[in-house]
């Protein structure tokens, strides 16, 4: 089984996320683009995104409790958070990532 792709921009204060997608689905494509844009703008100190295609890794998605795509899970730093959808609502994504009070 191949590893899921990972987009990394390393540094000392890295925010680690997992984005669960259904490859090629319009909302998944939008979620990838939206998350990359948000991270480049708001996380200059570093981020890591693991993209997991639930069609390719269905057991991983089930084990992680993912029932809907696209779903974003913030793994670290704590507190962990989860958001569902194409991530077009920037304010909700920023709150979930802990980037705004």
N, C-alpha and C positions, 0 to 999 in steps of 0.2 A: 504494500500500500504506500503510495507516495505521500509526502508531507504536503500540507496546505501551504499556499504561497504566503509570504510574509513581506510586508513593506516596512522597512526599518529606517529610521532617522535617529541614530543613537546619541545619547548624552547622559549626563548625571541624573537628571530628573525625568526619566522616561515614563510616559503613560502607555500602558500595555492594554490593547483591546483585541477582541475577537469579533469579526463581522461574519455572520452566517448568512449565506446567500443561496439562491437557486440560479445557477449559472445561466446567463443570457436573459433572465426575466427582466422586464423593463424597470421594476422597482429596485431590483438588486443592482442593476447598472447605475441607476441614479444614486443609490446609497453609497456605492464605492466612490463615485465622483464627488458627492457632497461631503463624505467623511474626509477624503484626501484634501479637499479645499479647506475645510474647517481646521484640520490638523496643521496644515502648512501656515495658516494665518494665526492660529491661536496657541500652537504648541511649538514655538521655535526652539525650545530647549530639548525637544525630542519626543518621539512617539514610535510605537511599534504596533502594526495592524496585522493580525493573522486572519486571512480570508479563508473561510471554510465553506466549500460548496456542499450543501446538504444532499444533493443528488449523487455526489461522488462519495461522501462520507456520512451516510444516514445514521449509522450506529453512533458515531461521535456526536452528532446533533442530538439524538435521543438521550445519550448519556449525559450531555450537558443541559438537558431540559429544554431544548429549543423545539418549539412546535410551529413557529411562524417565521417566515423570511420576508424581507431582511430583518435581522435582529442584531443589535450591537450590544456586546457585553464589555464593560470596563473591568479589567482584571486587577490592575494596580495602577497607581497607589490606591489604598483603601480610602473611603468605602467603595465597594464594588457597586456597579449600577448596570441597568439594562434598559434599552430603548428599542422599540419596534417601529418599523416603517422605513421610508426612503431617506430619512434624515434631512428632509428639506426644511423642517422647522428648526432653524439654527439655535434659537434661544433654548428650546427644549434639550437639544444636544449639548449645548454649553453647560446647562445646569446639570445634566446627567454626568458629564465628564468632570464636574466640579470646577469649572473654569470661571463661573460667575457666582456670586453669593446668592 
